[in-house]
Amino acid sequence: MVCFVDLQPKFKLITMKKLLMAVLVMAGLSVQAQVKVENGPALENDRDSKMNRMLGGDDNSFYCYRIKTRGKGTSFFVEKYSKKTLKAEFSKEITVEDAEGTKIEDVEYAAGSVFIFRREFIKKSGEMVLYYQNVSSKGVVSNKMVEITTIKSDHYEFVDFDICANPSKTKFLVKACHKANKTAKYSTDFMLLEASTMKISWTKTVNEKLSGSNGFWSGAAAAIFGVAVNTEDLGFIGMFLDDADNMFYCSTTKAKGAGEKEKRYTLNLGSFSAGSTTPMTAILGFDQDYYVSDIEFSQTKDNEVVIGGFLKDVIERKGRDLVQVGIFSFRVNKSDLKINSKAIKIFDDKILKALESTPAKSKRYKYKLDYIFSVGSDVYYVGEQYEWWVQQRSSSYGYAGTSSSTYEYEYMDVIVAKLNSKGEFEWVKNAPLRNHVSLTGYPHVFKQYLAYATSKNIYILCDEHPKNMERYEKADFEPKDLKTVSGIHGSNFVSTAISVTDGKITHQLVFENKDYCFAPIQERNMQFMPPEDTEIFVPSSNNELFIYTEDRGRDRFSRIILE
């Protein structure tokens, strides 16, 4: 990946490391590669056991969640690995009753344990029950599911859960949006759970529907049960729990005067303090109404919460529609939700050209913010540009015929924006990403890259077509010249380092995907796809990252060391 805005990006190939080192030693100089890789040993896992997600961990180990769907039934595993040896310390199977209406909702790491959240709809009594099971750091699996909450409803479709942990991984925030029956009105409960005891400390209720595409079940229900879910028009777009038990959530409502086809919305912020019973609310206003599909939260040391995301506006007019795309940031006081500062950066023609955003394509492109990093007094926003469409296929045999459809995803770029200490967007850079993914069942965004911030650089690491390396060396290359990766074998795993000071780009080949390859997607079964914000790596101290690599069922972990 390289930023198109820089005309002469710098390149380093670790395949030439020895030659470069020899030359520099003779010249009395020294050099150190920005990104190093240390591969762990091959793991003795069942080849049908797929990595679903990588979880967090402590200073010495990290955890993973796997699913095996081939053979007799479906098996679920929680595994622990040593950060030093990259070998497994244990692999424990989690027993899941194969009952209709029982599904795993989420898997989270907190307080030294892995928690498996699952939901069960009991049709006879008209109840949706949320349970948990946990696996301790010693590999002890709890013997039974423990009830967290029970919600009365006459249909599984009317209950939606979302779960997140606080930054210190000591507590959980559970959101339950529900209604009793078809004619009833929705309400939303927020529950705070202590991870050490899994007891509910408090429950806050909002008398409105806060349900959106962030929850896995809404997508699964659409795919499995045929429930009509328009994920773009649902109001809830994110929530956050800080370490002082203050919780925040964002939703969108259609802007006044917006037509049926116009995607113009108002962005709303709600908050509960630990001792409050009614929410504080505020409108995060722009100079005009934009469409915001998702957001990310962060916080400062000054009793502020940071809300950032991409915005988009399509102004329909005769001749050619006008499309505006950009990025925004709000710094909001936690105690009264007063907006302390806001910044909006509408992408100019230069960056839109670099993003290959032609007038025809710009209406189709979607944007998703994945990370907010604080480095010193500056804040960096990292997200992705992509598009998806439905590919219909049909076949006929005599008078009979069949049809099927797939969701085609084209991941086009990673976008990095710097918000300086003055509260202004100083620059916007893009690292081209060209990955094509086909899915069956229902639409689902997979993060095709990972990002990490050090004191010197913002790193973007992903798979890349090998021929693109040659194109980056040409100062006048066009974005349309880049080739797209549709499979991991034969691609390159590359790093783009973007300087936090001036945005200068350094591009590096980390390793070639010949056998063991960086694997951003493993689980494609629509019943078990991880949430869209699931990470595909585990960070550690000293700027180390742990990634998963696989080779047609064989697998191992690798340690990535950043400058």
MARBA-451637 format. One record per residue (C-alpha): residue in three letters; x, y, z. Coordinates in steps of 0.2 Angstrom, whole numbers, padded with zeros to 4 digits, always signed. Each point is the difference from the previous one (the first is absolute). Layout:
! MARBA-451637
ALAXYZ ...
This chain:
! MARBA-451637
MET+0000+0000+0000 VAL+0006+0018-0004 CYS-0008+0017+0001 PHE-0003+0007-0017 VAL+0002+0018+0007 ASP+0019-0003+0002 LEU+0008+0000-0017 GLN+0016-0010+0005 PRO-0004-0013+0014 LYS+0015-0009+0007 PHE+0001-0019-0002 LYS+0009-0013+0010 LEU+0001-0018-0004 ILE+0005-0012+0014 THR+0005-0013-0013 MET+0015+0012-0004 LYS+0004+0003+0019 LYS+0016-0010+0000 LEU+0007+0010-0015 LEU-0005+0016+0007 MET+0008-0004+0017 ALA+0016-0005-0008 VAL+0001+0016-0010 LEU-0004+0011+0015 VAL+0012-0009+0011 MET+0014+0003-0012 ALA-0005+0019-0001 GLY+0000+0000+0019 LEU-0019+0003+0002 SER-0014-0011+0007 VAL-0018-0003-0004 GLN-0015-0009+0008 ALA-0015-0006-0010 GLN-0016+0008+0006 VAL-0009-0016+0000 LYS+0007-0017+0006 VAL-0009-0017+0000 GLU+0003-0015+0011 ASN-0010-0015-0005 GLY-0006-0013+0013 PRO+0000-0019-0002 ALA-0013-0009-0009 LEU-0015-0003+0011 GLU-0008-0018+0002 ASN-0018+0006-0003 ASP-0014-0009-0009 ARG+0000+0006-0018 ASP-0019+0002+0001 SER+0001+0011+0015 LYS-0001+0018-0006 MET+0006+0016+0008 ASN-0015+0010+0004 ARG+0009+0015+0009 MET+0015+0004+0010 LEU-0003+0007+0018 GLY+0010+0010+0012 GLY+0011-0006+0014 ASP+0013+0005+0013 ASP+0018+0003-0001 ASN+0005-0018-0002 SER-0014-0008-0011 PHE-0015+0003-0011 TYR-0016-0009-0004 CYS-0009-0006-0016 TYR-0018-0007-0004 ARG-0002-0013-0013 ILE-0014-0010-0008 LYS+0000-0017-0008 THR-0015-0003-0011 ARG+0005-0015-0010 GLY-0003-0018+0006 LYS-0012-0004+0013 GLY-0009+0016+0006 THR+0008+0017+0004 SER+0014+0002+0013 PHE+0005+0016+0009 PHE+0018+0003+0007 VAL+0008+0013+0011 GLU+0019-0001-0001 LYS+0014+0008+0009 TYR+0018+0003-0008 SER+0016+0006+0008 LYS+0007+0016-0007 LYS+0018-0006+0002 THR-0001-0017-0009 LEU-0016+0003-0010 LYS-0005-0017+0005 ALA-0017-0006+0007 GLU-0002-0001+0019 PHE-0017-0007-0001 SER-0015-0003-0011 LYS-0017-0003+0008 GLU-0016-0005-0009 ILE-0015+0010+0005 THR-0016-0011+0001 VAL-0015+0009-0009 GLU-0017-0008+0001 ASP-0006-0003-0018 ALA-0017+0007+0003 GLU-0010+0011-0012 GLY+0001+0018+0005 THR+0017-0002+0009 LYS+0014+0010-0007 ILE+0017+0007+0006 GLU-0002+0019+0000 ASP+0018+0006+0004 VAL+0016-0006+0007 GLU+0011+0013+0010 TYR+0015+0000+0011 ALA+0000+0009+0016 ALA+0007-0002+0018 GLY+0011-0014-0005 SER-0013-0011-0007 VAL-0009-0003-0016 PHE-0019+0002+0000 ILE-0012-0008-0012 PHE-0017+0009-0001 ARG-0014-0010-0007 ARG-0019+0003-0003 GLU-0014-0012+0001 PHE-0018+0003-0006 ILE-0013-0010+0010 LYS-0015+0000-0011 LYS-0011-0009+0012 SER+0001+0013+0013 GLY+0004+0015-0011 GLU+0017+0004+0007 MET+0017+0005-0006 VAL+0014-0005+0012 LEU+0018+0007-0001 TYR+0012-0012+0009 TYR+0019+0000+0002 GLN+0013-0014+0002 ASN+0018+0004+0004 VAL+0017-0008-0002 SER+0013+0005+0013 SER+0019+0004-0003 LYS+0003-0018+0006 GLY-0011-0008-0013 VAL-0014-0004+0012 VAL-0017+0000-0009 SER-0016+0005+0010 ASN-0011-0015+0001 LYS-0016+0009-0005 MET-0008+0015-0008 VAL-0004+0014+0012 GLU-0014+0012-0003 ILE+0003+0018-0002 THR-0017+0007-0004 THR-0017-0007-0007 ILE-0011+0011-0011 LYS-0018-0004-0004 SER-0004+0000-0019 ASP-0011-0011-0011 HIS+0013+0000-0014 TYR+0019-0001-0001 GLU+0000+0014-0013 PHE-0005+0012+0013 VAL+0015-0001+0011 ASP+0018+0006-0005 PHE+0016+0000+0011 ASP+0016+0009-0001 ILE+0015-0003+0012 CYS+0016+0010+0002 ALA+0013+0001+0014 ASN+0008+0016+0008 PRO+0018+0005-0005 SER+0008-0009+0015 LYS-0010-0016-0003 THR-0008-0001+0017 LYS-0018+0003-0004 PHE-0013-0004-0014 LEU-0014+0011-0007 VAL-0015-0010-0006 LYS-0013+0009-0011 ALA-0016-0009-0002 CYS-0013+0008-0012 HIS-0017-0009+0001 LYS-0018+0001-0001 ALA-0013-0013+0006 ASN-0010-0002-0016 LYS-0003+0006-0017 THR-0011+0015+0005 ALA+0010+0005+0016 LYS+0013+0014+0000 TYR+0018-0003+0001 SER+0011+0004+0015 THR+0019-0002+0003 ASP+0008-0006+0016 PHE+0018+0003+0004 MET+0008-0011+0013 LEU+0017+0001+0009 LEU+0008-0016+0005 GLU+0015-0002+0010 ALA+0011-0013-0009 SER+0007-0007+0017 THR-0017-0005+0006 MET-0011+0002-0016 LYS-0013+0008+0011 ILE-0011+0015-0006 SER+0005+0016+0008 TRP-0013+0011-0008 THR-0012+0000-0014 LYS-0005+0016-0010 THR-0015+0001-0011 VAL-0004+0010-0015 ASN-0017+0000-0007 GLU+0005-0001-0019 LYS+0006-0012-0012 LEU+0019-0001+0000 SER+0004-0014-0012 GLY+0012+0000-0014 SER+0012-0010-0012 ASN+0014-0001+0014 GLY-0009-0015+0007 PHE+0003-0017-0007 TRP-0017-0007+0003 SER-0009+0012-0011 GLY+0010-0005-0015 ALA-0001-0018+0004 ALA-0019+0001+0003 ALA-0001+0008-0017 ALA+0010-0014-0008 ILE-0007-0015+0009 PHE-0018+0004+0003 GLY-0004+0012-0014 VAL-0003+0015+0011 ALA+0001+0016-0010 VAL+0014+0011+0008 ASN+0005+0016-0009 THR+0017+0002+0009 GLU+0003+0018-0007 ASP-0016+0008+0007 LEU+0001-0007+0018 GLY+0004+0013+0013 PHE+0012-0007+0012 ILE+0018+0002-0006 GLY+0011-0003+0015 MET+0003+0001+0019 PHE+0014+0002+0012 LEU+0003-0003+0019 ASP+0015+0009+0009 ASP+0009-0006+0015 ALA-0010+0011+0011 ASP-0017-0009-0005 ASN-0006+0015-0011 MET-0008-0007-0016 PHE-0003+0008-0016 TYR-0010-0004-0016 CYS-0003+0007-0017 SER-0015-0002-0011 THR-0006+0009-0016 THR-0017+0006-0004 LYS-0006+0006-0017 ALA+0002+0019-0002 LYS-0015+0011-0002 GLY-0005+0003-0017 ALA+0010-0014-0008 GLY-0008-0009-0014 GLU-0003-0019+0000 LYS+0015-0003-0010 GLU+0012+0012+0008 LYS+0012-0006+0012 ARG+0001+0015+0012 TYR+0000-0003+0018 THR+0002+0008+0017 LEU+0014-0007+0011 ASN-0006-0002+0018 LEU+0010-0003+0016 GLY-0007-0008+0016 SER+0009-0003+0016 PHE-0003-0007+0018 SER+0012+0004+0014 ALA+0001-0014+0014 GLY-0012+0008+0011 SER-0013+0007-0012 THR-0017-0008-0005 THR-0004+0011-0015 PRO+0011+0003-0015 MET+0008+0016-0005 THR-0001+0003-0019 ALA+0008+0012-0012 ILE+0000+0002-0019 LEU+0017-0001-0008 GLY-0004+0013-0014 PHE+0009+0003-0016 ASP-0002+0015-0012 GLN-0012-0011-0009 ASP-0008-0017+0001 TYR+0011-0014-0004 TYR-0002-0019+0000 VAL+0011-0008+0014 SER-0001-0019-0001 ASP+0012-0004+0015 ILE+0011+0008+0013 GLU+0015-0004+0012 PHE+0002+0007+0017 SER+0016+0004+0009 GLN+0004+0011+0015 THR+0012+0013+0006 LYS+0008+0004+0017 ASP-0011+0015+0002 ASN-0017-0007+0004 GLU-0004-0001-0018 VAL-0007-0013-0012 VAL+0005+0000-0018 ILE-0012-0005-0014 GLY+0006-0002-0017 GLY-0005-0007-0017 PHE-0003+0003-0018 LEU-0014+0010-0008 LYS-0008+0000-0017 ASP-0013+0010-0009 VAL-0008-0003-0017 ILE-0009+0015-0007 GLU-0011-0006-0014 ARG-0002+0012-0014 LYS-0002+0000-0019 GLY+0015-0004-0010 ARG+0012-0007+0013 ASP-0003-0003+0018 LEU+0012+0009+0012 VAL+0009-0011+0013 GLN+0009+0006+0015 VAL+0011-0012+0011 GLY+0010+0005+0015 ILE+0005-0004+0017 PHE-0005+0008+0017 SER+0005+0001+0018 PHE-0010+0006+0016 ARG+0008+0002+0017 VAL-0014+0000+0012 ASN+0000+0004+0019 LYS-0005-0015+0010 SER-0009+0009+0014 ASP-0012+0010-0011 LEU+0002-0006-0018 LYS+0006+0018-0005 ILE+0009-0001-0016 ASN+0018+0007+0004 SER+0006-0001-0018 LYS-0005-0007-0017 ALA+0010-0002-0016 ILE-0007-0005-0018 LYS+0011-0004-0015 ILE-0009-0001-0016 PHE+0012-0010-0012 ASP+0006+0011-0014 ASP+0003-0005-0019 LYS+0017-0005+0004 ILE-0004-0013+0013 LEU-0015-0006-0010 LYS+0010-0003-0015 ALA+0012-0010+0011 LEU-0014-0010+0007 GLU-0006-0003-0018 SER-0016+0008+0004 THR-0008+0005-0016 PRO-0017+0008-0001 ALA-0008-0017-0005 LYS+0009-0010+0013 SER-0001+0012+0014 LYS-0019-0003+0003 ARG+0004-0019+0003 TYR+0015+0002+0011 LYS-0003-0003+0019 TYR+0011+0005+0014 LYS+0004-0008+0017 LEU+0010+0007+0014 ASP+0010-0014+0009 TYR+0013+0009+0011 ILE+0003+0016+0010 PHE+0018+0001+0006 SER+0007+0013+0012 VAL+0019+0004-0003 GLY+0006+0014+0011 SER-0012+0015-0002 ASP-0006-0006-0017 VAL-0014-0012-0005 TYR+0000-0011-0015 TYR-0015-0008-0008 VAL+0001-0015-0011 GLY-0014-0008-0010 GLU-0004-0009-0016 GLN-0008+0004-0017 TYR-0010-0014-0008 GLU-0015-0005-0011 TRP-0011-0015-0002 TRP-0013-0007-0012 VAL-0010-0015-0002 GLN+0005-0012-0014 GLN-0015-0011-0006 ARG+0003-0017-0008 SER-0013-0011-0007 SER+0000-0017-0009 SER-0014-0010-0008 TYR-0002-0019-0003 GLY-0015-0003-0012 TYR-0015+0009+0008 ALA+0008+0001+0017 GLY+0013+0013+0005 THR+0010+0006+0015 SER+0006+0017+0005 SER+0013+0006+0012 SER+0008+0016+0005 THR+0016+0006+0008 TYR+0006+0016+0008 GLU+0015+0007-0009 TYR+0011+0011+0010 GLU+0014+0012-0007 TYR+0011+0007+0014 MET+0008+0015-0008 ASP+0010+0010+0012 VAL+0006+0004+0018 ILE-0002+0018+0005 VAL+0010+0008+0013 ALA-0003+0018+0007 LYS+0010+0010+0012 LEU-0009+0012+0012 ASN+0013+0011+0008 SER+0000+0008+0017 LYS-0008+0016-0006 GLY-0016-0011-0004 GLU+0003+0001-0019 PHE+0002-0014-0013 GLU+0017+0003-0006 TRP+0001-0013-0013 VAL-0009-0015-0008 LYS+0010-0015-0007 ASN-0006-0016-0009 ALA+0008-0017-0001 PRO-0007-0009-0015 LEU-0008-0016+0004 ARG-0006-0012-0014 ASN-0009-0015+0007 HIS-0015-0009-0007 VAL-0010-0011+0011 SER-0016-0011-0005 LEU-0013-0004+0013 THR-0015-0010+0000 GLY-0015+0002+0012 TYR+0000+0018+0005 PRO+0011+0016-0001 HIS+0014+0001+0013 VAL+0015+0011+0000 PHE+0017-0008+0005 LYS+0015+0010+0005 GLN+0013-0004-0013 TYR+0014+0009+0008 LEU+0007+0004+0018 ALA+0006+0017+0006 TYR+0011+0004+0015 ALA+0007+0017+0006 THR+0018+0002+0007 SER+0008+0016+0006 LYS+0007+0002-0018 ASN-0012-0007-0012 ILE-0018-0007-0004 TYR+0003-0017-0007 ILE-0012-0008-0013 LEU+0003-0019-0003 CYS-0010-0010-0013 ASP+0001-0012-0015 GLU+0005+0008-0016 HIS+0002-0005-0019 PRO+0018-0003-0003 LYS+0000+0010-0016 ASN-0006+0015+0008 MET+0018+0002+0008 GLU+0007+0004-0017 ARG-0014+0013-0003 TYR+0004+0010+0016 GLU+0017+0003-0007 LYS-0007+0011-0014 ALA-0004+0018+0005 ASP-0013+0002-0013 PHE-0010-0017+0003 GLU-0019+0001+0000 PRO-0011-0008+0014 LYS-0009-0010-0014 ASP+0017-0009-0004 LEU+0000-0009+0017 LYS-0005-0018-0001 THR-0012-0009+0012 VAL+0003-0015+0012 SER-0014-0013+0000 GLY+0010-0013+0010 ILE+0014+0000+0013 HIS+0012-0012-0008 GLY+0011+0008-0012 SER-0002+0017+0007 ASN+0012+0011+0011 PHE-0003+0005+0018 VAL+0006+0018+0000 SER+0002+0014+0012 THR-0004+0019-0003 ALA+0008+0011+0014 ILE-0007+0018+0000 SER+0010+0012+0010 VAL-0010+0008+0014 THR+0009+0017-0003 ASP-0001+0003-0018 GLY-0010-0014-0008 LYS+0016-0007-0010 ILE-0003-0017-0006 THR+0012-0015+0001 HIS-0006-0016-0008 GLN+0007-0017+0004 LEU-0002-0018-0005 VAL-0001-0010+0016 PHE-0001-0018-0007 GLU-0007-0009-0016 ASN-0015-0010+0002 LYS+0007-0016-0007 ASP-0005-0013+0013 TYR-0006+0007+0016 CYS-0010+0016-0004 PHE-0007+0014+0010 ALA-0019-0005+0001 PRO-0012+0014+0004 ILE-0015-0011-0003 GLN-0002-0018+0006 GLU-0018-0002+0005 ARG-0012+0003-0014 ASN-0015-0010+0006 MET-0014+0012+0002 GLN-0005-0007+0017 PHE+0017+0003+0008 MET+0007+0015-0008 PRO+0008+0011+0013 PRO-0006+0018+0003 GLU+0007+0013-0013 ASP+0011+0008+0013 THR+0009-0016+0005 GLU+0018+0002+0000 ILE+0012-0012-0010 PHE+0015+0003+0010 VAL+0005+0003+0018 PRO+0012+0014+0005 SER+0013-0001+0014 SER+0012+0010+0009 ASN+0016+0007-0009 ASN-0009+0002-0016 GLU-0003-0018-0004 LEU-0015-0007-0009 PHE-0005-0018-0001 ILE-0009-0006-0016 TYR-0007-0016-0007 THR+0007-0009-0015 GLU-0007-0015-0009 ASP+0004-0012-0014 ARG-0015-0010-0006 GLY-0005-0005+0017 ARG+0017+0000+0008 ASP+0003+0015+0011 ARG+0013+0009+0011 PHE+0002+0017+0008 SER+0012+0014-0004 ARG+0008+0014+0010 ILE+0001+0017-0008 ILE+0012+0012+0007 LEU-0002+0018-0004 GLU+0012+0015+0001 
